[in-house]
Structure formats: structure tokens, C-alpha cells
Amino acid sequence: MWCRRSSFPLKRVVGRCLSSLGSDPICELASSTLRYGPSSTSEVGHDIAYMNAKRILLFVDPHVATMDPFDTVVSSIEQHAPAGHVLDIYDKIRVEPNNDSFKHAINFMAEQTNNHGSYDVVIALGGGSTIDTAKAANLYTCYPPDDFYDYVNPPLGKGLPVPGPITPLIAIPTTSGTGSETTGVAIFDDVPTKSKTGIAHRRLKPTLGIVDQDNMKSMPSSVAKY
């Protein structure tokens, strides 16, 4: 979101910028397409069929992989994805990802891509850590940089722009607090500098966010809200 000061008085402002710029700000809000509603997770297979996506990579939190939302996603894919589809699963997600866990996920996706071809769609099922990990792996596989920190925000990295479109990403959150299904930001802890930083670009925004309250039914409230 960015804000700028309007030179004209406005009698009515739709939305509000949280800034100290004064009155009459003009705001731009950029977000992913969202689908909201109970049981909406079960429609992901139809989305994949519509995209005619045959090579599918699912990023999933290892704990979520033992729960109903994972079964719902896999079942929907198996029922509706195009014939001959391949589903690969990456479940080595680290809570509060860091540079090392990002690199592990990137290496997995890159290796699978090099050996078997590019993915047609990426799915992230879990909290913000899972979705952010999928964003990073997707970017670095589509456009490998010379150095890991090339895309990382300054001053730690160079903040290079994403060169072009990346593989479509469907984000299915199982928590409520991060909003990563709507943003083009991937946050991680940088171990060498003991700092928190990230990668930010509009092209990182998920193609679709599926917000299904059923995915949070079994979560403790302290987990679901974050």
C-alpha cells in the first residue's frame, strides 16, 4: 500500500491510510483475489482443473499435514486435477522461517524443476510461515539470482525487482493473523545478522487466496489468531 497527499480537498474518502501525511490522503490497495467461505478449500481441485495444471507443488506445514485441511486439499486435487497430474509435497516448513529454511525449500523446488520440468501451480497450505516459504521458493526457482540476498530488501540485500511473472500460487491459510495470502511480502529471520527482513514485490502476491474458516476449527485460539 502506498499513500500520497492529495492537492484537492475531498468531501469523502473511501478507505484510510495510516500515515501522518495529514488529511485527504489517496491510497492504493493491492491484494490477491480472495475466495471466502466454509468448505471453500474443497474447490481447489476445480481451480487446478481450470488452469489445466498437471505439475503441482504443495507446501504444507508438517503439523497441518496430519490434519483435515491437508486431506481436503489432496482429495480435491486427486478428484478434479487433469488426468496424469503429478503432486509433489514439501513439508519441511520452519515456524518463523529463516534464510536457511528458505534456501532448503528453494533447493527442493529448483531440483524438482530441473529434473522433471516446471510446475504449473504452487499451493501453500498453512500459516504465514508456509505461505512466505512458498513465495520465496517460487521466486528463486523461476528467476535464480546470482546471490540469495539480491531480492532481499535493503539495507541487508539489494532489493532487486522480480524480473517477470512467476508460477501461479494458491494460498490457503490455516491461521488468521498474517494475511500473507493477500500480500507480495515474504518475511524471514536472517541468522547471520540476527535480524528480521524480507522480500517484497507485487509479483509475489498469490494468484488466489482461499480463506476457509473450517481450516481453523481445530486450532487453539492462540494459534489461529496468529
Phi, psi and chi 1 to 4 in degrees:
 res  aa     phi    psi   chi1   chi2   chi3   chi4
   1 MET       -  134.8  179.1  177.5   74.4      -
   2 TRP  -128.1  155.4   60.6  -93.2      -      -
   3 CYS  -131.2  147.5  -56.1      -      -      -
   4 ARG  -141.7  157.0   66.5  179.7  173.7   87.6
   5 ARG   -79.9  127.1  179.7   73.6  177.6  -90.0
   6 SER   -79.5  142.7  171.0      -      -      -
   7 SER   -90.0   -0.8   58.5      -      -      -
   8 PHE  -119.6  140.4  -60.7   95.8      -      -
   9 PRO   -68.7  138.5   25.9  -34.4      -      -
  10 LEU  -115.7  131.0  -62.4  177.9      -      -
  11 LYS   -80.0  -22.5  -66.4 -178.1  178.8  178.7
  12 ARG  -141.4  129.1 -171.6  175.5 -179.2 -176.2
  13 VAL  -119.4  124.3  176.8      -      -      -
  14 VAL   -94.3  116.1 -180.0      -      -      -
  15 GLY    87.4  173.7      -      -      -      -
  16 ARG  -151.1  138.6 -179.7  174.9   62.2 -179.7
  17 CYS   -96.4  133.7  -77.8      -      -      -
  18 LEU   -85.1   81.5  -60.4  178.2      -      -
  19 SER  -144.5  173.1   71.0      -      -      -
  20 SER  -107.1   25.5   59.0      -      -      -
  21 LEU   -76.4  -10.7  -63.3  177.4      -      -
  22 GLY   104.5 -162.6      -      -      -      -
  23 SER   -81.5  166.6   59.0      -      -      -
  24 ASP    55.8   49.9  -59.2  -22.0      -      -
  25 PRO   -76.1  152.1   29.2  -34.8      -      -
  26 ILE  -107.6  129.2  -66.2  175.4      -      -
  27 CYS  -119.0  146.5  -58.1      -      -      -
  28 GLU  -120.3  124.7  178.3  176.1  -37.1      -
  29 LEU  -115.0  122.7  -56.1  175.8      -      -
  30 ALA  -116.4  126.9      -      -      -      -
  31 SER  -144.1  160.8  173.0      -      -      -
  32 SER   -70.8  160.5  -53.9      -      -      -
  33 THR   -66.9  133.9  -62.3      -      -      -
  34 LEU  -119.0  139.3  -67.7  178.4      -      -
  35 ARG  -116.2  126.6  179.0 -178.9  -58.9  140.1
  36 TYR  -124.8  136.5  178.9   86.8      -      -
  37 GLY   149.7  155.8      -      -      -      -
  38 PRO   -62.0  137.4   21.7  -31.9      -      -
  39 SER    71.1   10.2  -60.0      -      -      -
  40 SER   -66.8  -20.9   53.1      -      -      -
  41 THR   -58.6  -33.7  -59.1      -      -      -
  42 SER   -67.8   -8.5   63.2      -      -      -
  43 GLU   -90.5   -4.6  -64.0 -174.4   -6.5      -
  44 VAL   -61.1  -32.1   68.2      -      -      -
  45 GLY   -63.4  -35.2      -      -      -      -
  46 HIS   -66.8  -37.7  -66.1  -74.3      -      -
  47 ASP   -62.9  -41.4  -64.5  -56.6      -      -
  48 ILE   -66.1  -40.0  -68.6  171.2      -      -
  49 ALA   -63.7  -41.5      -      -      -      -
  50 TYR   -61.5  -36.2  177.8   78.8      -      -
  51 MET   -80.4   -8.2  -61.5  164.7   67.6      -
  52 ASN    54.2   41.8 -165.2   32.4      -      -
  53 ALA   -88.1  119.8      -      -      -      -
  54 LYS  -104.5  -27.0  -67.5 -172.1  175.2 -178.6
  55 ARG  -106.5  116.2  -78.6 -170.5   48.5   74.8
  56 ILE  -124.8  132.9  -54.0  157.3      -      -
  57 LEU  -119.1  122.5  175.7   56.6      -      -
  58 LEU  -108.5  117.2  171.8   59.3      -      -
  59 PHE   -92.3  128.9  -72.3   85.3      -      -
  60 VAL  -144.6  138.6   60.3      -      -      -
  61 ASP   -60.0  136.1  179.8  -78.6      -      -
  62 PRO   -60.2  -30.1   19.1  -32.0      -      -
  63 HIS   -76.9  -40.0  -60.3  -68.6      -      -
  64 VAL   -63.1  -28.8  175.4      -      -      -
  65 ALA   -64.8  -12.6      -      -      -      -
  66 THR  -101.3    6.8   66.0      -      -      -
  67 MET  -118.1  172.5  -55.2  176.1   75.1      -
  68 ASP   -58.1  -41.6  -70.6  -18.1      -      -
  69 PRO   -56.5  -36.3  -27.8   36.9      -      -
  70 PHE   -64.7  -45.9  174.8   76.8      -      -
  71 ASP   -60.3  -38.5  -65.7  -25.3      -      -
  72 THR   -64.0  -44.5  -60.7      -      -      -
  73 VAL   -63.9  -49.7  168.7      -      -      -
  74 VAL   -63.0  -41.9  171.9      -      -      -
  75 SER   -62.7  -43.0  175.9      -      -      -
  76 SER   -64.1  -39.7 -176.9      -      -      -
  77 ILE   -64.3  -47.3  -68.0  172.3      -      -
  78 GLU   -63.1  -33.1  -64.3  -58.7  -29.1      -
  79 GLN   -79.2  -34.8  -70.2 -178.5   46.8      -
  80 HIS  -120.2  -17.5  -56.9  -66.4      -      -
  81 ALA   -65.4  155.6      -      -      -      -
  82 PRO   -56.3  150.4  -23.6   33.9      -      -
  83 ALA   -58.6  140.2      -      -      -      -
  84 GLY    82.1   11.2      -      -      -      -
  85 HIS   -69.5  157.7   69.6  -89.8      -      -
  86 VAL  -123.8  128.0  174.4      -      -      -
  87 LEU  -113.7  113.7  172.9   61.9      -      -
  88 ASP  -101.7  146.1  -68.6  -28.7      -      -
  89 ILE  -125.8  131.0  -63.1  172.5      -      -
  90 TYR  -117.8  118.0 -180.0   85.6      -      -
  91 ASP  -124.6   21.8   62.9   -2.4      -      -
  92 LYS   -94.2   44.2  -57.8  -62.8 -171.1  -66.9
  93 ILE   -75.8  135.6  -56.1  -63.9      -      -
  94 ARG  -101.1  129.8 -175.7 -177.6 -169.1  -84.8
  95 VAL   -64.7  129.9  176.9      -      -      -
  96 GLU    57.3   75.3  -61.9  -61.7  -28.1      -
  97 PRO   -60.8  152.7   21.6  -32.6      -      -
  98 ASN  -126.2 -177.8   59.1   29.0      -      -
  99 ASN   -60.3  -34.8   54.1  -62.1      -      -
 100 ASP   -71.0  -41.6  -68.5  -32.7      -      -
 101 SER   -69.9  -35.8   67.8      -      -      -
 102 PHE   -59.8  -47.0  -93.6   17.1      -      -
 103 LYS   -62.8  -36.8  -71.0  177.5 -178.1  177.9
 104 HIS   -62.4  -45.6 -169.6  -83.8      -      -
 105 ALA   -66.1  -41.1      -      -      -      -
 106 ILE   -60.2  -45.4  -68.0  165.5      -      -
 107 ASN   -62.7  -38.7  -70.3  -21.6      -      -
 108 PHE   -62.9  -51.4  175.1   85.8      -      -
 109 MET   -64.7  -40.4 -176.0  172.3  176.9      -
 110 ALA   -65.1  -41.0      -      -      -      -
 111 GLU   -65.4  -44.1 -177.9  177.1   -8.1      -
 112 GLN   -62.5  -39.5  -66.7  -63.5  -45.8      -
 113 THR   -66.5  -44.6  -63.2      -      -      -
 114 ASN   -64.2  -35.8  -69.1  -24.2      -      -
 115 ASN   -85.8  -30.7  -68.5  -22.4      -      -
 116 HIS  -128.8   -2.6  -54.9  -70.3      -      -
 117 GLY   105.4  164.0      -      -      -      -
 118 SER   -67.4  151.2  -62.0      -      -      -
 119 TYR   -80.8  150.2  -73.1  102.0      -      -
 120 ASP   -90.9  -25.4  -60.5  -49.8      -      -
 121 VAL  -156.0  147.5   65.4      -      -      -
 122 VAL  -118.1  137.6  175.7      -      -      -
 123 ILE  -121.0  137.4  -58.1  170.9      -      -
 124 ALA  -120.7  120.0      -      -      -      -
 125 LEU  -120.1  110.3  175.3   65.5      -      -
 126 GLY   153.9 -160.8      -      -      -      -
 127 GLY   -84.5 -165.7      -      -      -      -
 128 GLY   -60.0  -32.8      -      -      -      -
 129 SER   -62.5  -40.8  -63.8      -      -      -
 130 THR   -68.6  -46.4  -57.9      -      -      -
 131 ILE   -65.4  -42.3  -60.6  172.1      -      -
 132 ASP   -65.6  -38.1  -73.3    0.3      -      -
 133 THR   -62.8  -41.4  -61.1      -      -      -
 134 ALA   -64.4  -39.9      -      -      -      -
 135 LYS   -59.9  -47.4  -69.6  175.4 -176.5  176.7
 136 ALA   -65.3  -47.2      -      -      -      -
 137 ALA   -60.7  -40.4      -      -      -      -
 138 ASN   -62.2  -49.1 -164.7    5.4      -      -
 139 LEU   -61.1  -51.8  167.1   60.8      -      -
 140 TYR   -69.9  -23.8  -78.5   71.8      -      -
 141 THR   -78.7  -39.9  -61.1      -      -      -
 142 CYS   -70.8  -38.3  -70.2      -      -      -
 143 TYR  -136.1   78.4  -57.9  102.9      -      -
 144 PRO   -59.7  124.5  -20.3   32.9      -      -
 145 PRO   -86.0  169.9   33.0  -34.6      -      -
 146 ASP   -70.0  -32.5  -66.9  -30.4      -      -
 147 ASP  -139.0  145.4 -177.0   81.6      -      -
 148 PHE   -54.6  -36.5  173.5   76.9      -      -
 149 TYR   -84.3    3.6  -68.3   96.0      -      -
 150 ASP   -59.8  -39.5  -78.2   -6.1      -      -
 151 TYR   -90.7  -10.5  -66.8  124.2      -      -
 152 VAL   -72.1  142.7  176.1      -      -      -
 153 ASN   -59.6  143.4  -63.4  -27.3      -      -
 154 PRO   -64.8  156.1  -18.8   31.1      -      -
 155 PRO   -87.3   -4.9   32.5  -36.7      -      -
 156 LEU   -70.5  -39.5 -168.8   60.8      -      -
 157 GLY  -121.2 -171.5      -      -      -      -
 158 LYS   -88.1  -19.7  -65.2  179.9 -180.0  178.5
 159 GLY    64.9   35.7      -      -      -      -
 160 LEU   -64.3  143.5  -63.8 -177.5      -      -
 161 PRO   -70.9  154.5   26.0  -34.7      -      -
 162 VAL   -69.9  126.3  177.3      -      -      -
 163 PRO   -66.1  -27.1  -21.4   33.1      -      -
 164 GLY  -170.9 -170.5      -      -      -      -
 165 PRO   -62.5  148.2  -19.0   31.3      -      -
 166 ILE  -114.1  174.4   60.1  176.8      -      -
 167 THR   -59.7  135.9  -56.4      -      -      -
 168 PRO   -54.0  135.2  -26.0   34.4      -      -
 169 LEU  -119.4  126.3  169.1   62.3      -      -
 170 ILE  -106.4  118.7  -60.9  175.7      -      -
 171 ALA  -105.9  128.1      -      -      -      -
 172 ILE  -123.3   95.4  -50.7  174.4      -      -
 173 PRO   -73.5  146.4   27.4  -34.4      -      -
 174 THR  -116.3    7.8   56.5      -      -      -
 175 THR  -134.1  172.0   62.3      -      -      -
 176 SER  -112.6   -6.7  -57.4      -      -      -
 177 GLY   -93.9  -25.1      -      -      -      -
 178 THR   -90.2  -34.4   69.3      -      -      -
 179 GLY    68.8   19.4      -      -      -      -
 180 SER   -64.2  -20.3 -174.4      -      -      -
 181 GLU   -69.1   -9.2   70.7  -84.5    7.6      -
 182 THR  -112.7   -8.4   70.0      -      -      -
 183 THR  -116.9  163.7   73.8      -      -      -
 184 GLY  -102.0   41.0      -      -      -      -
 185 VAL  -125.0  137.6  178.2      -      -      -
 186 ALA  -127.2  115.1      -      -      -      -
 187 ILE  -100.1  141.5  -59.5  -62.9      -      -
 188 PHE  -151.5  160.9   68.3   94.9      -      -
 189 ASP   -89.3  129.2  -66.8  -31.4      -      -
 190 ASP   -93.4  110.1 -173.5   61.1      -      -
 191 VAL   -64.0  -45.8  175.6      -      -      -
 192 PRO   -58.9  -37.0  -25.0   35.5      -      -
 193 THR  -101.3   -1.0   60.2      -      -      -
 194 LYS    52.7   47.7  -61.4 -178.6  179.9  179.0
 195 SER  -135.1  162.8   61.8      -      -      -
 196 LYS  -107.1  129.3 -173.9  174.0  -73.0  -69.3
 197 THR  -143.0 -162.3 -175.6      -      -      -
 198 GLY  -176.0 -175.7      -      -      -      -
 199 ILE  -123.7  133.9  -53.8  161.6      -      -
 200 ALA  -138.5  125.4      -      -      -      -
 201 HIS  -167.8  147.0 -166.0  -82.9      -      -
 202 ARG   -61.1  -31.2  -70.3 -172.6  177.7 -161.8
 203 ARG   -68.7  -12.8  -68.8 -170.4 -173.3  -85.4
 204 LEU   -80.7  -13.0  -66.9 -175.7      -      -
 205 LYS   -59.5  135.5  -69.0 -162.1  -51.6  -67.1
 206 PRO   -56.9  145.4  -26.6   35.9      -      -
 207 THR   -64.5  -36.4  -53.3      -      -      -
 208 LEU  -146.8  135.5  172.2   65.5      -      -
 209 GLY  -111.7  126.9      -      -      -      -
 210 ILE  -107.3  109.3  -61.6  177.7      -      -
 211 VAL  -103.5  102.1 -177.4      -      -      -
 212 ASP  -118.3  109.6 -177.7  -10.1      -      -
 213 GLN   -63.7  -19.4   54.0  -95.4   51.7      -
 214 ASP   -64.0  -25.3  -73.8  -11.7      -      -
 215 ASN   -69.9  -10.6  -69.1  -19.1      -      -
 216 MET  -112.0    4.8  -59.1  166.6 -154.8      -
 217 LYS   -60.8  -39.2  -78.9 -176.2  175.7  179.7
 218 SER   -94.6    0.7   60.9      -      -      -
 219 MET   -81.7  138.2  -63.9  -73.5 -177.9      -
 220 PRO   -59.4  147.0  -19.0   30.4      -      -
 221 SER   -59.0  -33.8   60.1      -      -      -
 222 SER   -67.0  -24.4   59.9      -      -      -
 223 VAL   -88.5  -45.9  174.7      -      -      -
 224 ALA   -60.1  -37.8      -      -      -      -
 225 LYS   -76.2  -11.7   67.3 -176.5  178.7 -178.7
 226 TYR  -113.1      -  -66.0  115.1      -      -
